[in-house]
Amino acid sequence: AVVIFILAKAISRFRAQRAREEIEEIHESLWSWRGLKDDLQLLFGMMGQKFKRKRAPAVPEHDMDDDISRRLNIREIYRHLLWEAARSGVARRRHETASEYAGRLGQAVPDTSEPLDRLTDLYIDVRYGETSPPEEQVDNANSIWGTLRGLLRRIRGD
């Protein structure tokens, strides 16, 4: 019985050691000084950005021409609209689409939603559809622009 016990113990030890040898262990360090340095630089950089002075929205320094009698094309009208609206305190944000901006400008300036939507739709068709609008649409856009320009200037006090 003692011999059987010793043989059983030897076999179980042999099997356990063989199982340990078959297991492949990988040791990986989760700490590094370089990682800490990079994380601290990122943290302090983000904190520095928090306290930086915000830039004022870019408004062109040159004055758009005030010649109302001149006939503008759709893209020129839209550029004038952006400039006048920025001077009135409702500048287009960098991430805004033309439709989003028209909605925000329509909320900020009373009685402009419908003409803004028509002008924006014409601009989108010309800009992204690469179509040439009929002359009567351009004339209509110029009259809409005259109305919007007056409303924007009235808000500004000009």
C-alpha positions as CSV (number, residue, x, y, z in Angstrom):
1,A,0.0,0.0,0.0
2,V,2.9,2.3,0.7
3,V,4.4,1.6,-2.7
4,I,1.1,2.4,-4.4
5,F,0.8,5.6,-2.4
6,I,4.3,6.7,-3.4
7,L,3.7,5.9,-7.1
8,A,0.3,7.8,-7.0
9,K,2.0,10.8,-5.4
10,A,4.9,10.8,-8.0
11,I,2.4,10.5,-10.9
12,S,0.3,13.4,-9.7
13,R,3.4,15.6,-9.2
14,F,4.6,14.7,-12.7
15,R,1.2,15.6,-14.2
16,A,1.0,18.9,-12.3
17,Q,4.5,19.9,-13.4
18,R,3.8,19.0,-17.0
19,A,0.6,21.1,-16.9
20,R,2.5,24.1,-15.5
21,E,5.1,23.8,-18.3
22,E,2.4,23.9,-21.0
23,I,0.9,27.2,-19.7
24,E,2.6,30.2,-21.4
25,E,2.6,33.2,-19.2
26,I,3.1,36.8,-20.5
27,H,4.0,39.5,-18.1
28,E,3.2,43.1,-19.1
29,S,3.9,46.2,-17.3
30,L,1.0,48.7,-17.1
31,W,3.2,51.6,-15.8
32,S,5.7,53.8,-17.6
33,W,7.2,57.1,-16.9
34,R,6.8,58.1,-20.5
35,G,3.1,57.4,-20.3
36,L,2.7,59.5,-17.2
37,K,4.6,62.3,-18.8
38,D,2.4,62.2,-21.9
39,D,-0.8,62.1,-19.8
40,L,0.3,65.1,-17.7
41,Q,1.2,67.1,-20.9
42,L,-2.2,66.3,-22.3
43,L,-3.9,67.3,-19.0
44,F,-2.1,70.6,-18.6
45,G,-2.6,71.4,-22.3
46,M,-6.3,70.9,-22.0
47,M,-6.4,73.0,-18.8
48,G,-4.4,75.7,-20.7
49,Q,-7.0,75.7,-23.5
50,K,-9.8,76.2,-21.0
51,F,-8.3,79.5,-19.9
52,K,-7.3,80.8,-23.3
53,R,-9.1,83.8,-24.7
54,K,-11.8,83.0,-27.1
55,R,-11.4,84.4,-30.6
56,A,-14.0,86.8,-31.8
57,P,-15.9,85.6,-34.9
58,A,-14.1,86.6,-38.1
59,V,-15.9,89.5,-39.9
60,P,-14.3,90.8,-43.0
61,E,-12.6,94.1,-42.4
62,H,-13.6,95.5,-45.8
63,D,-17.0,97.0,-46.2
64,M,-19.3,95.4,-48.7
65,D,-20.4,97.9,-51.3
66,D,-23.7,99.7,-50.4
67,D,-24.9,100.0,-54.0
68,I,-28.4,98.6,-53.8
69,S,-29.1,99.3,-57.5
70,R,-26.4,96.8,-58.5
71,R,-27.8,93.4,-59.4
72,L,-26.0,90.6,-57.5
73,N,-25.9,86.9,-58.3
74,I,-27.1,84.4,-55.7
75,R,-23.7,83.6,-54.2
76,E,-22.9,87.3,-53.9
77,I,-26.2,87.9,-52.1
78,Y,-25.4,85.1,-49.7
79,R,-22.0,86.5,-49.0
80,H,-23.5,89.9,-48.3
81,L,-26.1,88.2,-46.0
82,L,-23.3,86.5,-44.0
83,W,-21.4,89.8,-43.7
84,E,-24.5,91.9,-42.6
85,A,-25.7,89.2,-40.2
86,A,-22.2,88.9,-38.6
87,R,-22.1,92.7,-38.2
88,S,-25.5,92.4,-36.5
89,G,-24.2,89.9,-34.0
90,V,-25.4,86.7,-35.6
91,A,-22.3,85.3,-37.2
92,R,-22.3,81.9,-38.9
93,R,-20.5,79.2,-36.9
94,R,-17.9,77.2,-38.6
95,H,-19.8,73.9,-38.3
96,E,-23.2,75.2,-39.4
97,T,-24.7,74.3,-42.7
98,A,-26.6,77.0,-44.7
99,S,-29.9,75.6,-43.5
100,E,-28.9,75.5,-39.8
101,Y,-27.7,79.0,-40.0
102,A,-30.9,80.2,-41.7
103,G,-32.9,78.7,-38.8
104,R,-30.7,80.3,-36.2
105,L,-30.7,83.7,-37.9
106,G,-34.5,83.4,-38.4
107,Q,-34.9,83.0,-34.6
108,A,-32.6,85.9,-33.9
109,V,-34.1,88.4,-36.3
110,P,-37.9,88.6,-36.3
111,D,-39.9,88.4,-39.5
112,T,-37.1,86.9,-41.6
113,S,-37.7,83.2,-41.5
114,E,-39.7,82.9,-44.8
115,P,-37.4,85.1,-46.9
116,L,-34.3,83.6,-45.4
117,D,-35.5,80.1,-46.2
118,R,-36.2,81.1,-49.9
119,L,-32.8,82.7,-50.2
120,T,-31.1,79.8,-48.5
121,D,-32.8,77.3,-50.8
122,L,-31.7,79.3,-53.9
123,Y,-28.1,79.5,-52.5
124,I,-28.0,75.7,-51.8
125,D,-29.3,75.0,-55.3
126,V,-26.7,77.2,-56.9
127,R,-23.8,76.3,-54.6
128,Y,-24.2,72.5,-54.4
129,G,-26.5,71.7,-57.3
130,E,-24.3,73.7,-59.6
131,T,-27.3,75.1,-61.5
132,S,-27.8,78.5,-63.0
133,P,-31.1,79.9,-61.7
134,P,-33.5,81.7,-64.1
135,E,-33.2,85.5,-64.3
136,E,-36.6,86.0,-62.5
137,Q,-35.3,84.0,-59.5
138,V,-32.2,86.1,-59.4
139,D,-34.3,89.3,-59.5
140,N,-36.5,87.8,-56.8
141,A,-33.5,87.0,-54.7
142,N,-32.2,90.6,-55.1
143,S,-35.5,92.0,-53.8
144,I,-35.5,89.5,-50.9
145,W,-32.0,90.6,-50.1
146,G,-33.0,94.2,-50.1
147,T,-35.7,93.4,-47.5
148,L,-33.4,91.3,-45.3
149,R,-30.7,93.9,-45.5
150,G,-33.0,96.6,-44.2
151,L,-34.2,94.3,-41.4
152,L,-30.6,93.4,-40.3
153,R,-29.5,97.1,-40.4
154,R,-32.6,98.1,-38.4
155,I,-31.7,95.7,-35.7
156,R,-28.1,97.0,-35.6
157,G,-29.4,100.6,-35.5
158,D,-27.9,101.7,-38.9
